[in-house]
Amino acid sequence: MARQIPLPLAAGDGEQRIVVGNANEPVLRACQDAANWPFRTALLSGPRRSGRSLIARWFMESGQGHAIDDAEDADEAEIFHAWNRAQAGNVPLLIIGRPVPDVWPVRLPDLRSRLSPALNLAIGEPDDAMLAALIEAHARQRGLVLGEGATTYLVPRCTRSFAGVEELVARIDRISLERKSSATLAIWREALARPRGPVQDGPK
């Protein structure tokens, strides 16, 4: 059964929640045990739109430790200094980026040697229960009311990925606004049939 973790946001930011399910529950459990990470450091990777940035935010706001997002695009010297500060202050450090070394080839030798023993965490692909919860969460964030039976109909037919369900809900919302009609079966079908397009906003 999927559940959700609400994030406290500034006024006007809208509701954002981490949907917890099979794909990320092991990651969140590991984050709650950050004091026992090797050298207090973990590397987190995951599929597009899988909520890595939300997990980083939750990790920091819940007092678990510090986090660096989009690490593969950051200055490696700065990450190295952050690692040193984590050791000196005994504060866990969560580094979010592409898998090391397969996709993120760390070039700085000192950083590479320090990250090699870090705990590797990866968000997987969502199962049916989590897909349904993701559809409901994205609809709620948009203020979109899905008709009865929406997830039962959509889950077996949607693209089975975080990005896929987010794009699907965006299409349903867009078509519903275009038609000035409630999001019922005819609109679900049209949204499933339309070409996919990237989601431009929101957390990764």
VOPAGU-2260 file (C-alpha; in pm, 1 decimal, decimal comma):
REM VOPAGU-2260
SITE   aa  ch    i         X         Y         Z
SITE  MET   A    0       0,0       0,0       0,0
SITE  ALA   A    1     151,0     332,4    -107,6
SITE  ARG   A    2     149,4     623,5     135,7
SITE  GLN   A    3     263,9     985,6     123,2
SITE  ILE   A    4     503,1    1211,4     311,9
SITE  PRO   A    5     392,5    1577,9     307,6
SITE  LEU   A    6     659,8    1845,0     268,5
SITE  PRO   A    7     625,3    2182,6     443,6
SITE  LEU   A    8     629,9    2454,2     176,6
SITE  ALA   A    9     625,1    2831,1     161,8
SITE  ALA   A   10     284,0    2988,8     106,1
SITE  GLY   A   11     183,9    2976,2    -258,0
SITE  ASP   A   12     410,0    2686,4    -351,7
SITE  GLY   A   13     124,4    2435,9    -367,5
SITE  GLU   A   14     109,1    2089,3    -221,8
SITE  GLN   A   15     403,6    1856,7    -275,7
SITE  ARG   A   16     432,1    1508,9    -131,4
SITE  ILE   A   17     661,4    1212,6    -161,2
SITE  VAL   A   18     456,4     912,1    -264,9
SITE  VAL   A   19     608,5     618,0     -81,4
SITE  GLY   A   20     587,1     275,5    -241,3
SITE  ASN   A   21     787,1     -22,3    -356,9
SITE  ALA   A   22    1026,1     187,2    -567,8
SITE  ASN   A   23    1151,4     422,9    -299,0
SITE  GLU   A   24    1062,5     279,6      42,3
SITE  PRO   A   25    1402,3     104,9      81,6
SITE  VAL   A   26    1572,4     436,2       0,2
SITE  LEU   A   27    1368,7     624,3     261,1
SITE  ARG   A   28    1435,4     356,4     522,5
SITE  ALA   A   29    1807,7     383,3     450,4
SITE  CYS   A   30    1789,2     762,4     480,7
SITE  GLN   A   31    1639,0     725,2     827,4
SITE  ASP   A   32    1945,6     519,0     922,6
SITE  ALA   A   33    2194,7     771,1     782,4
SITE  ALA   A   34    2404,9     770,4    1097,8
SITE  ASN   A   35    2518,7     418,2    1003,8
SITE  TRP   A   36    2617,7     492,3     643,2
SITE  PRO   A   37    2979,4     414,3     552,4
SITE  PHE   A   38    3168,2     739,7     609,9
SITE  ARG   A   39    2823,7     898,6     662,5
SITE  THR   A   40    2779,2     923,6     283,2
SITE  ALA   A   41    2525,9     780,9      37,3
SITE  LEU   A   42    2479,2     819,8    -338,6
SITE  LEU   A   43    2121,3     830,0    -465,9
SITE  SER   A   44    2020,2     770,9    -827,6
SITE  GLY   A   45    1685,0     703,7    -989,3
SITE  PRO   A   46    1469,3     735,8   -1300,5
SITE  ARG   A   47    1360,6    1070,1   -1442,7
SITE  ARG   A   48    1087,1    1243,7   -1238,6
SITE  SER   A   49    1121,8     987,9    -957,4
SITE  GLY   A   50    1129,5    1247,2    -679,0
SITE  ARG   A   51    1502,0    1249,1    -605,9
SITE  SER   A   52    1495,6    1624,2    -535,2
SITE  LEU   A   53    1196,0    1584,7    -303,2
SITE  ILE   A   54    1382,0    1313,2    -112,3
SITE  ALA   A   55    1684,1    1545,3     -82,8
SITE  ARG   A   56    1458,5    1818,0      53,7
SITE  TRP   A   57    1286,4    1581,9     297,6
SITE  PHE   A   58    1627,7    1450,5     408,9
SITE  MET   A   59    1746,4    1799,8     499,5
SITE  GLU   A   60    1419,3    1935,6     641,4
SITE  SER   A   61    1371,7    1630,3     862,1
SITE  GLY   A   62    1715,1    1687,8    1014,0
SITE  GLN   A   63    1875,6    1372,3     876,0
SITE  GLY   A   64    2173,9    1556,7     725,6
SITE  HIS   A   65    2290,3    1756,9     425,6
SITE  ALA   A   66    2222,0    1685,7      57,4
SITE  ILE   A   67    2373,9    1780,6    -278,2
SITE  ASP   A   68    2138,3    1759,0    -576,6
SITE  ASP   A   69    2244,3    1725,7    -942,5
SITE  ALA   A   70    2589,4    1626,5    -822,7
SITE  GLU   A   71    2715,1    1530,3   -1168,1
SITE  ASP   A   72    2675,2    1897,2   -1270,7
SITE  ALA   A   73    2832,5    2040,5    -955,3
SITE  ASP   A   74    3191,4    2144,7    -894,5
SITE  GLU   A   75    3367,8    1825,9    -785,0
SITE  ALA   A   76    3597,7    2023,9    -556,6
SITE  GLU   A   77    3291,6    2158,2    -373,3
SITE  ILE   A   78    3154,8    1805,6    -330,9
SITE  PHE   A   79    3494,7    1697,5    -198,3
SITE  HIS   A   80    3488,0    1980,2      59,5
SITE  ALA   A   81    3130,4    1888,2     153,7
SITE  TRP   A   82    3244,3    1529,4     210,0
SITE  ASN   A   83    3523,0    1652,5     437,7
SITE  ARG   A   84    3279,7    1870,2     631,6
SITE  ALA   A   85    3048,6    1572,3     675,6
SITE  GLN   A   86    3331,9    1374,0     831,0
SITE  ALA   A   87    3447,3    1659,1    1053,5
SITE  GLY   A   88    3096,7    1740,2    1172,6
SITE  ASN   A   89    2971,1    1381,2    1184,3
SITE  VAL   A   90    2674,4    1488,5     968,1
SITE  PRO   A   91    2545,5    1248,2     697,9
SITE  LEU   A   92    2572,7    1360,8     336,3
SITE  LEU   A   93    2328,1    1247,8      65,7
SITE  ILE   A   94    2457,1    1299,6    -288,7
SITE  ILE   A   95    2196,8    1284,6    -564,3
SITE  GLY   A   96    2311,5    1217,3    -917,6
SITE  ARG   A   97    2368,4     959,1   -1184,9
SITE  PRO   A   98    2521,0     624,2   -1085,3
SITE  VAL   A   99    2894,9     628,0   -1014,5
SITE  PRO   A  100    3106,2     536,8   -1209,3
SITE  ASP   A  101    2881,8     396,5   -1484,7
SITE  VAL   A  102    2709,3     722,4   -1581,4
SITE  TRP   A  103    2883,7     983,1   -1366,3
SITE  PRO   A  104    3260,3     935,0   -1418,4
SITE  VAL   A  105    3406,6    1131,6   -1125,9
SITE  ARG   A  106    3722,4    1299,2   -1254,5
SITE  LEU   A  107    3873,9    1430,0    -931,9
SITE  PRO   A  108    4082,4    1140,0    -793,3
SITE  ASP   A  109    4046,5    1245,3    -429,0
SITE  LEU   A  110    3667,1    1265,1    -460,9
SITE  ARG   A  111    3647,3     936,8    -651,2
SITE  SER   A  112    3839,3     755,0    -377,1
SITE  ARG   A  113    3614,2     896,3    -105,7
SITE  LEU   A  114    3290,7     814,8    -284,5
SITE  SER   A  115    3387,5     456,9    -368,2
SITE  PRO   A  116    3288,5     315,3     -24,5
SITE  ALA   A  117    2967,5     524,3      -0,8
SITE  LEU   A  118    2632,1     350,4      27,2
SITE  ASN   A  119    2464,9     327,4    -315,1
SITE  LEU   A  120    2088,4     385,0    -313,1
SITE  ALA   A  121    1865,8     358,4    -619,7
SITE  ILE   A  122    1498,0     433,5    -676,4
SITE  GLY   A  123    1337,3     152,8    -877,7
SITE  GLU   A  124    1031,9     142,9   -1103,3
SITE  PRO   A  125     683,5     178,4    -946,6
SITE  ASP   A  126     444,5    -116,2    -916,0
SITE  ASP   A  127      67,3     -95,7    -973,3
SITE  ALA   A  128     -12,2      34,3    -624,4
SITE  MET   A  129     246,8     306,2    -649,6
SITE  LEU   A  130     140,6     403,0   -1004,0
SITE  ALA   A  131    -215,2     448,6    -877,7
SITE  ALA   A  132     -95,6     661,2    -585,6
SITE  LEU   A  133     122,6     870,1    -817,9
SITE  ILE   A  134    -170,9     935,9   -1052,7
SITE  GLU   A  135    -383,7    1048,7    -758,4
SITE  ALA   A  136    -104,2    1266,8    -617,2
SITE  HIS   A  137     -33,4    1443,1    -948,7
SITE  ALA   A  138    -406,0    1502,0   -1001,8
SITE  ARG   A  139    -442,5    1644,0    -651,7
SITE  GLN   A  140    -145,4    1876,9    -701,0
SITE  ARG   A  141    -307,3    2012,6   -1019,5
SITE  GLY   A  142    -649,8    2044,0    -861,0
SITE  LEU   A  143    -775,7    1790,0   -1114,3
SITE  VAL   A  144   -1072,3    1575,1   -1012,5
SITE  LEU   A  145   -1049,4    1234,6   -1177,8
SITE  GLY   A  146   -1372,9    1044,4   -1220,6
SITE  GLU   A  147   -1454,0     728,3   -1030,3
SITE  GLY   A  148   -1249,4     428,1   -1138,5
SITE  ALA   A  149    -974,8     637,7   -1298,3
SITE  THR   A  150    -677,0     455,7   -1152,5
SITE  THR   A  151    -834,5     114,2   -1215,0
SITE  TYR   A  152    -865,8     206,0   -1583,2
SITE  LEU   A  153    -541,4     400,8   -1627,4
SITE  VAL   A  154    -284,1     190,6   -1441,4
SITE  PRO   A  155    -292,5    -114,3   -1675,0
SITE  ARG   A  156    -274,0     114,9   -1980,3
SITE  CYS   A  157     -26,9     385,0   -1881,2
SITE  THR   A  158     347,3     402,7   -1936,6
SITE  ARG   A  159     487,4     228,3   -1631,5
SITE  SER   A  160     726,6     494,7   -1509,1
SITE  PHE   A  161     733,4     801,5   -1286,6
SITE  ALA   A  162     764,4    1030,7   -1586,8
SITE  GLY   A  163     496,8     841,5   -1778,2
SITE  VAL   A  164     223,7     882,4   -1517,0
SITE  GLU   A  165     311,3    1247,7   -1458,3
SITE  GLU   A  166     289,4    1318,2   -1831,5
SITE  LEU   A  167     -39,7    1126,9   -1852,3
SITE  VAL   A  168    -201,5    1330,7   -1575,0
SITE  ALA   A  169     -75,5    1650,1   -1740,3
SITE  ARG   A  170    -241,1    1543,9   -2066,8
SITE  ILE   A  171    -568,2    1459,1   -1892,7
SITE  ASP   A  172    -564,5    1799,6   -1724,8
SITE  ARG   A  173    -486,0    1979,6   -2051,3
SITE  ILE   A  174    -758,9    1798,9   -2246,4
SITE  SER   A  175   -1009,3    1856,3   -1967,9
SITE  LEU   A  176    -935,7    2229,0   -1981,6
SITE  GLU   A  177    -951,3    2232,8   -2362,2
SITE  ARG   A  178   -1288,4    2057,9   -2360,9
SITE  LYS   A  179   -1411,7    2249,0   -2053,6
SITE  SER   A  180   -1528,3    1910,9   -1935,0
SITE  SER   A  181   -1477,9    1686,5   -1635,0
SITE  ALA   A  182   -1200,4    1427,1   -1662,7
SITE  THR   A  183   -1409,7    1120,3   -1742,6
SITE  LEU   A  184   -1353,4     803,8   -1946,6
SITE  ALA   A  185   -1353,7     972,5   -2289,5
SITE  ILE   A  186   -1080,3    1212,3   -2178,8
SITE  TRP   A  187    -874,7     934,4   -2015,9
SITE  ARG   A  188    -884,0     747,9   -2347,1
SITE  GLU   A  189    -783,2    1053,9   -2548,6
SITE  ALA   A  190    -496,7    1128,2   -2309,9
SITE  LEU   A  191    -368,9     771,5   -2342,3
SITE  ALA   A  192    -382,1     797,9   -2721,9
SITE  ARG   A  193    -204,0    1133,8   -2749,8
SITE  PRO   A  194     174,2    1142,1   -2809,5
SITE  ARG   A  195     380,6    1176,3   -2497,1
SITE  GLY   A  196     555,5    1501,4   -2419,4
SITE  PRO   A  197     801,7    1610,0   -2150,4
SITE  VAL   A  198     683,4    1759,1   -1822,8
SITE  GLN   A  199     848,7    2098,0   -1790,8
SITE  ASP   A  200     798,6    2184,3   -1426,6
SITE  GLY   A  201     802,3    2026,6   -1083,7
SITE  PRO   A  202    1061,8    1827,7    -886,7
SITE  LYS   A  203    1277,6    1559,5   -1040,3
